[in-house]
Amino acid sequence: MIIFWWTYAVFLTSSILVFSDENYNNNQFIQVVLLDDLLINGRHRRIEDIAIREYDGSLFIQRVLKLIDIGPFAVASMALEIPPEKQNAAKLDTSLLPLNHSKILIPYIQAMAAAPFALEAIQLEKNGKIWNILEIGLGTGILNSFLHNIFSSMNITAIELERGMYEIAKKYFGLIEDNYQRVIIEDGIQYLQRISNEPKYDVIFIDACYDRIIADVICPVETFMLEQNLKIVKKALTKNGIIVLSVLTFDEKELRKVEKRYRDVFGNCRLITDSLNLVNHVLACGEYRTNKTEFVRKLKEIYKKFGFDSQPNIE
């Protein structure tokens, strides 16, 4: 989960964007399309398309998920694909545009995607090996959709506790399910206990968060701070496997508590923090041997290859 605040004035419209001289004269360079308002377990969520007409005339549109109960916060964002012939259209129905799964806009998810390659838990090269990937906390499917789109050598299983979030990912964020990617609606720890005798995972991503600000630590939820549960997660890793964890906290002391707990169970950990958003962190932990200098070098290479533009701080 990421939280960021839209500080500009927005203009809610139907699913049809209208571009006119009148809009520009009124400084409406940003338009917002409301796609849906819905309740999931009593929590109000909103899906919007935000269209930005750049000063060079180009059009950029991203689809966002907001948690309205805590304010106008966007907690997920994915780019839409705009065909060249639609760039200068007077009207545009954004609901008909496909999602761009080849890009990740959110810095902490960029870090989550890149970390396993930098630690060599999985490889970029297509050497015939199928990598087993587990994601606990599907959300809108940004991370798994990116990996599924870029790499045919990944066998991805995503676990999501809330069916409503799965339905949002399918309907509004282009989630694909096929022989290489599947979603299971279940509690993450219960799933790991159930499949304890099955093949293990090369990478386990955990992005499990509260949907409201109720504590100093929003991600991970308490379930993934309990030592007995983390030992269950560790048992599901291959010998060289790693865990990649999303951490969202406003308290430095709480961040260090999370880091210590994961070091105690998994061994080595690298902490990645976006230089502009200092509350979103990523922990990559496992029994790897890559030193910090080598990790930083490899991470930069991966960022360049994937077209990631954020500037992470690394510990």
C-alpha positions as CSV (number, residue, x, y, z in Angstrom):
1,M,0.0,0.0,0.0
2,I,1.1,3.5,-0.7
3,I,-0.6,6.7,0.4
4,F,-0.3,9.9,-1.5
5,W,-2.5,13.0,-1.5
6,W,-3.9,14.7,-4.6
7,T,-3.5,18.4,-3.8
8,Y,-4.9,19.9,-7.0
9,A,-8.5,20.7,-7.8
10,V,-10.3,17.9,-9.7
11,F,-13.3,17.8,-11.9
12,L,-15.4,14.6,-11.7
13,T,-16.9,13.5,-15.0
14,S,-18.6,10.4,-16.4
15,S,-16.4,7.8,-18.1
16,I,-16.1,10.1,-21.2
17,L,-13.3,12.7,-21.1
18,V,-14.0,15.8,-23.1
19,F,-11.1,18.0,-24.2
20,S,-11.9,21.5,-25.4
21,D,-10.5,25.0,-25.5
22,E,-12.9,25.9,-22.7
23,N,-11.3,23.3,-20.4
24,Y,-7.9,24.7,-21.1
25,N,-9.1,28.3,-20.5
26,N,-10.3,27.2,-17.1
27,N,-7.0,25.5,-16.4
28,Q,-8.6,22.1,-16.4
29,F,-5.4,20.3,-17.4
30,I,-6.4,17.5,-15.0
31,Q,-9.7,15.7,-15.3
32,V,-11.0,12.9,-13.1
33,V,-13.3,10.1,-14.3
34,L,-15.3,8.4,-11.6
35,L,-15.6,4.7,-12.5
36,D,-17.1,3.2,-9.4
37,D,-17.9,3.7,-5.7
38,L,-18.3,0.6,-3.7
39,L,-18.1,-0.9,-0.2
40,I,-15.9,-3.8,0.8
41,N,-16.4,-5.1,4.3
42,G,-18.0,-1.8,5.2
43,R,-15.0,0.3,3.8
44,H,-15.6,2.8,1.1
45,R,-13.4,2.5,-2.0
46,R,-13.4,4.6,-5.2
47,I,-11.9,3.8,-8.6
48,E,-11.0,6.8,-10.7
49,D,-9.2,7.6,-13.9
50,I,-7.0,10.7,-13.7
51,A,-6.1,12.3,-17.0
52,I,-3.3,14.8,-17.3
53,R,-2.7,16.9,-20.4
54,E,1.0,17.7,-20.3
55,Y,2.3,21.1,-21.4
56,D,3.7,19.4,-24.6
57,G,0.1,18.3,-25.4
58,S,0.6,14.6,-24.7
59,L,-2.0,12.8,-22.6
60,F,-1.3,10.6,-19.6
61,I,-4.0,8.7,-17.8
62,Q,-3.7,6.6,-14.7
63,R,-6.3,4.5,-12.9
64,V,-6.3,4.8,-9.1
65,L,-7.9,3.2,-6.1
66,K,-8.8,5.5,-3.2
67,L,-9.8,4.7,0.4
68,I,-12.4,7.4,0.9
69,D,-13.0,6.7,4.6
70,I,-9.6,8.1,5.5
71,G,-9.6,11.0,2.9
72,P,-8.7,11.5,-0.8
73,F,-5.8,9.0,-0.6
74,A,-4.8,6.9,-3.6
75,V,-3.4,3.5,-2.5
76,A,-2.9,2.0,-6.0
77,S,-2.1,3.5,-9.4
78,M,-1.7,1.9,-12.8
79,A,-1.1,3.6,-16.2
80,L,-3.6,3.2,-19.1
81,E,-2.5,2.5,-22.7
82,I,-3.5,5.3,-25.0
83,P,-3.2,4.5,-28.8
84,P,-1.4,7.3,-30.8
85,E,-4.6,8.0,-32.7
86,K,-6.4,8.7,-29.4
87,Q,-3.9,11.2,-28.0
88,N,-5.6,14.2,-29.5
89,A,-9.2,13.0,-29.5
90,A,-11.8,15.5,-28.5
91,K,-13.6,12.8,-26.5
92,L,-12.2,9.6,-24.9
93,D,-14.0,6.8,-23.1
94,T,-11.3,5.7,-20.6
95,S,-13.3,2.6,-19.6
96,L,-12.4,1.1,-23.0
97,L,-8.6,1.7,-22.6
98,P,-6.4,-1.3,-21.7
99,L,-4.2,-1.3,-18.6
100,N,-0.4,-1.0,-19.1
101,H,1.1,-3.9,-17.2
102,S,4.6,-3.2,-18.5
103,K,5.0,-0.2,-16.2
104,I,5.0,0.3,-12.4
105,L,4.3,3.8,-11.3
106,I,4.6,3.4,-7.5
107,P,8.2,3.5,-6.1
108,Y,7.9,0.9,-3.4
109,I,6.4,-1.6,-5.8
110,Q,9.3,-0.9,-8.2
111,A,11.6,-1.8,-5.3
112,M,9.7,-5.0,-4.5
113,A,9.8,-6.1,-8.2
114,A,13.6,-5.4,-8.5
115,A,14.9,-6.7,-5.2
116,P,14.7,-10.5,-6.0
117,F,16.7,-10.0,-9.2
118,A,19.3,-7.9,-7.4
119,L,19.7,-10.6,-4.7
120,E,19.8,-13.3,-7.5
121,A,16.9,-15.2,-6.0
122,I,15.6,-15.3,-9.5
123,Q,17.3,-14.5,-12.8
124,L,16.5,-12.3,-15.8
125,E,17.9,-14.8,-18.3
126,K,15.5,-17.3,-19.8
127,N,17.4,-20.5,-19.0
128,G,14.4,-22.8,-19.0
129,K,13.8,-22.7,-15.3
130,I,10.4,-21.9,-14.0
131,W,10.5,-19.6,-10.9
132,N,7.8,-20.2,-8.3
133,I,6.4,-16.9,-7.0
134,L,3.9,-16.3,-4.2
135,E,2.3,-13.0,-3.5
136,I,0.3,-12.5,-0.3
137,G,-1.9,-9.5,-0.7
138,L,-3.1,-9.1,-4.3
139,G,-4.5,-5.6,-3.9
140,T,-5.1,-4.4,-7.5
141,G,-2.5,-6.8,-8.9
142,I,0.1,-4.3,-9.9
143,L,3.2,-6.3,-8.9
144,N,2.1,-9.7,-10.1
145,S,0.6,-8.3,-13.4
146,F,4.0,-6.7,-14.1
147,L,5.9,-9.9,-13.5
148,H,3.4,-12.0,-15.5
149,N,3.5,-9.5,-18.4
150,I,7.3,-9.3,-18.6
151,F,8.4,-12.9,-17.8
152,S,7.0,-16.1,-19.2
153,S,9.2,-18.1,-16.8
154,M,7.3,-17.4,-13.7
155,N,4.6,-19.5,-12.0
156,I,2.7,-16.9,-9.9
157,T,0.2,-17.6,-7.1
158,A,-1.5,-14.6,-5.5
159,I,-3.3,-14.9,-2.2
160,E,-6.0,-12.4,-1.4
161,L,-8.1,-12.3,1.8
162,E,-10.9,-10.1,0.4
163,R,-12.9,-11.3,-2.6
164,G,-14.0,-7.7,-3.2
165,M,-10.4,-6.7,-3.9
166,Y,-10.0,-9.6,-6.3
167,E,-13.0,-8.5,-8.2
168,I,-11.7,-4.9,-8.4
169,A,-8.4,-6.2,-9.8
170,K,-10.2,-8.3,-12.4
171,K,-12.8,-5.6,-13.5
172,Y,-10.7,-2.4,-13.3
173,F,-7.0,-3.3,-13.3
174,G,-6.9,-6.0,-16.0
175,L,-5.9,-9.0,-13.9
176,I,-5.2,-12.0,-16.0
177,E,-5.6,-15.6,-14.8
178,D,-4.1,-18.4,-16.8
179,N,-1.8,-21.4,-16.5
180,Y,1.0,-19.2,-15.2
181,Q,-0.9,-17.0,-12.8
182,R,-3.8,-17.7,-10.4
183,V,-5.5,-16.1,-7.5
184,I,-6.7,-17.9,-4.4
185,I,-9.1,-16.2,-1.9
186,E,-7.7,-17.3,1.4
187,D,-5.8,-16.2,4.5
188,G,-2.1,-16.2,3.7
189,I,-0.9,-18.1,6.7
190,Q,-3.7,-20.7,6.4
191,Y,-2.7,-21.2,2.7
192,L,1.0,-21.8,3.6
193,Q,0.0,-24.3,6.3
194,R,-2.3,-26.1,3.8
195,I,0.4,-26.5,1.2
196,S,3.3,-27.2,3.5
197,N,4.3,-30.4,1.7
198,E,4.1,-28.9,-1.8
199,P,7.0,-27.4,-3.9
200,K,8.5,-24.3,-2.3
201,Y,8.8,-20.7,-3.5
202,D,11.8,-18.8,-4.8
203,V,10.2,-15.5,-3.8
204,I,7.4,-14.7,-1.4
205,F,6.1,-11.1,-1.6
206,I,4.0,-9.8,1.3
207,D,2.0,-6.6,0.9
208,A,-0.6,-7.1,3.6
209,C,-1.9,-3.9,5.1
210,Y,-4.7,-2.5,7.2
211,D,-7.3,-0.5,5.2
212,R,-7.4,2.3,7.7
213,I,-4.9,4.2,9.9
214,I,-5.4,2.4,13.2
215,A,-1.8,1.9,14.4
216,D,1.8,3.1,14.0
217,V,2.4,0.3,11.5
218,I,-0.1,0.0,8.6
219,C,1.9,-2.6,6.7
220,P,2.4,-5.4,7.5
221,V,-0.7,-6.4,9.5
222,E,0.0,-8.0,12.9
223,T,-0.3,-11.5,11.5
224,F,3.0,-11.0,9.7
225,M,4.8,-9.8,12.8
226,L,4.2,-13.0,14.8
227,E,7.3,-15.1,15.0
228,Q,5.5,-18.4,14.7
229,N,3.8,-17.2,11.5
230,L,7.1,-16.0,10.0
231,K,8.6,-19.4,10.6
232,I,5.8,-20.9,8.5
233,V,6.6,-18.4,5.8
234,K,10.3,-19.3,6.0
235,K,9.5,-23.0,5.6
236,A,7.8,-22.3,2.3
237,L,11.0,-20.8,0.8
238,T,13.5,-22.6,-1.3
239,K,17.1,-22.8,0.0
240,N,18.1,-19.6,-1.8
241,G,14.6,-18.1,-1.6
242,I,13.8,-14.6,-0.2
243,I,10.9,-12.8,1.3
244,V,10.1,-9.2,0.1
245,L,8.0,-7.3,2.5
246,S,6.1,-4.0,2.2
247,V,6.4,-1.8,5.3
248,L,4.3,1.3,5.8
249,T,4.9,3.2,9.1
250,F,5.3,6.8,10.2
251,D,7.5,5.8,13.1
252,E,11.2,5.1,12.8
253,K,11.2,3.0,15.9
254,E,8.4,0.8,14.6
255,L,10.3,0.4,11.3
256,R,13.3,-0.9,13.2
257,K,11.1,-3.3,15.2
258,V,9.8,-4.8,12.0
259,E,13.3,-5.0,10.6
260,K,14.7,-6.8,13.7
261,R,11.9,-9.3,13.7
262,Y,12.5,-10.3,10.1
263,R,16.3,-10.4,10.6
264,D,15.8,-12.7,13.6
265,V,13.8,-15.2,11.5
266,F,15.1,-14.8,7.9
267,G,18.8,-13.8,8.4
268,N,20.1,-11.0,6.2
269,C,17.8,-8.1,5.2
270,R,18.2,-5.1,2.9
271,L,16.0,-2.1,3.5
272,I,14.9,0.0,0.6
273,T,13.2,3.4,1.0
274,D,12.1,5.8,-1.7
275,S,14.0,9.1,-1.3
276,L,10.8,11.2,-1.8
277,N,8.4,9.1,0.2
278,L,10.0,8.2,3.5
279,V,7.1,6.2,5.0
280,N,7.0,3.4,2.4
281,H,9.8,0.8,2.8
282,V,10.7,-2.6,1.4
283,L,12.5,-5.3,3.3
284,A,14.2,-8.1,1.2
285,C,15.3,-10.9,3.5
286,G,16.9,-14.3,3.2
287,E,20.1,-16.3,3.5
288,Y,21.8,-14.5,0.6
289,R,25.5,-13.6,0.4
290,T,25.2,-10.4,-1.7
291,N,27.0,-7.5,0.0
292,K,25.6,-4.0,0.1
293,T,27.9,-2.6,-2.7
294,E,27.0,-5.4,-5.0
295,F,23.3,-5.2,-4.2
296,V,23.2,-1.4,-4.9
297,R,25.0,-2.0,-8.2
298,K,22.6,-4.7,-9.3
299,L,19.5,-2.9,-8.1
300,K,20.5,0.1,-10.3
301,E,20.9,-2.2,-13.3
302,I,17.5,-3.7,-12.7
303,Y,15.9,-0.3,-12.3
304,K,17.4,0.9,-15.6
305,K,16.3,-2.3,-17.4
306,F,12.7,-2.0,-16.2
307,G,12.5,1.7,-16.8
308,F,12.0,2.5,-13.1
309,D,12.5,6.2,-12.4
310,S,12.5,6.4,-8.5
311,Q,15.6,6.9,-6.5
312,P,15.8,4.5,-3.6
313,N,17.8,4.8,-0.4
314,I,19.4,1.5,0.5
315,E,20.6,0.1,3.9
